[in-house]
Amino acid sequence: MTEPTSSSVVLTAAAGVGLSTLLPHLDGNALFGAVIGAALIALKPSDLKSWQRLLGLLVSVGVGYISAEEIVAQTPITQSGPGAFVGAIVVVPIALKVLALIEHLELADLQLLLPGWLRKGKGD
């Protein structure tokens, strides 16, 4: 039997693709790629609650759709669908890792990055 989260992800994906047909100025390929990439991230087994997975899915879709144009321009990928897929899969997990690093970073660690003359008590 499937979990409630997986059925909500499928329903959200179907709704997103259905909405793309109602708005003709949206790039349907990019939206489809972003939804598929975000669903792959949201269905990953973890200890998240269903509302957290749904929020992560929506953020991943948004980031994948927005980043598709830049990924197509800067990489060998030539279509917006695969570009949005890559954006949804790569950008959000990297951003979450950076946020986790920043959260655990202490002020003492930042002082090591400063030159010696800027550290407190080390200058003349």
C-alpha positions in Angstrom: 0.0 0.0 0.0 1.3 3.4 -0.8 1.8 6.2 1.8 -0.5 9.2 1.8 2.5 11.4 1.0 3.2 9.6 -2.3 -0.5 10.0 -3.4 -0.4 13.7 -2.5 2.8 14.1 -4.6 1.2 12.4 -7.6 -2.0 14.6 -7.2 0.1 17.8 -6.9 2.1 16.8 -10.0 -1.0 16.1 -12.0 -2.5 19.4 -10.9 0.6 21.3 -11.9 0.7 19.8 -15.3 -3.1 20.4 -15.7 -2.6 24.1 -14.7 0.1 24.5 -17.3 -2.4 23.9 -20.1 -4.7 26.7 -18.7 -1.9 29.3 -18.8 -0.4 29.4 -22.3 2.5 31.6 -21.5 4.0 29.0 -19.1 6.7 26.8 -20.4 5.1 23.4 -20.1 8.3 21.5 -20.7 10.0 23.3 -17.9 7.1 22.9 -15.6 6.9 19.2 -16.3 10.6 18.7 -15.7 10.5 20.7 -12.5 7.5 18.7 -11.2 9.2 15.3 -12.0 12.5 16.4 -10.3 10.6 17.8 -7.3 8.6 14.6 -7.0 11.8 12.6 -7.0 13.1 14.7 -4.1 9.8 14.6 -2.2 9.5 10.8 -2.5 12.9 10.2 -1.0 12.5 8.2 2.2 13.1 10.5 5.2 11.5 11.4 8.5 9.7 14.4 7.2 6.0 15.1 7.9 3.6 15.2 5.0 3.2 19.0 5.1 7.0 19.4 5.0 7.3 17.1 2.0 4.5 19.1 0.2 6.2 22.4 1.0 9.5 21.0 -0.2 7.8 19.8 -3.4 6.4 23.3 -4.1 9.7 25.0 -3.4 11.6 22.5 -5.6 9.1 23.0 -8.5 9.4 26.8 -8.2 13.2 26.7 -8.1 13.4 24.1 -10.9 11.1 26.2 -13.2 12.9 29.4 -12.5 16.4 28.0 -12.9 15.6 26.1 -16.2 16.4 29.1 -18.4 19.7 29.7 -16.8 20.7 26.1 -16.8 19.9 25.9 -20.5 22.0 29.0 -21.1 25.0 27.9 -19.1 25.2 24.1 -19.7 25.1 21.8 -22.7 21.5 21.0 -21.9 19.4 22.4 -24.8 15.8 22.0 -23.7 14.0 23.6 -20.7 12.4 20.3 -19.5 15.7 18.6 -18.6 17.0 21.9 -17.4 14.2 22.3 -14.9 14.6 18.7 -13.8 18.3 19.3 -13.0 17.4 22.6 -11.3 14.8 20.9 -9.1 17.1 18.1 -8.1 20.4 20.0 -7.7 19.6 23.5 -6.5 17.4 22.8 -3.5 19.5 20.1 -1.8 22.6 22.3 -2.3 20.8 25.2 -0.7 19.7 23.1 2.2 23.3 21.9 2.8 24.5 25.5 2.8 21.8 26.5 5.2 22.8 23.6 7.5 26.4 24.6 7.4 25.6 28.2 8.2 23.4 27.1 11.1 26.2 25.1 12.7 28.9 27.8 12.0 30.1 29.7 15.0 31.7 33.1 15.2 35.0 31.6 16.3 35.1 29.7 13.0 34.6 32.9 11.1 37.5 34.6 12.8 39.8 32.1 11.3 38.9 33.3 7.9 39.9 36.9 8.7 43.4 38.2 8.2 45.5 38.5 11.3 45.4 42.3 11.5 41.6 42.2 11.6 41.4 39.8 14.5 40.7 41.3 17.9 43.9 41.6 20.0 46.2 40.6 17.1 46.9 44.0 15.6 49.4 46.7 16.6 
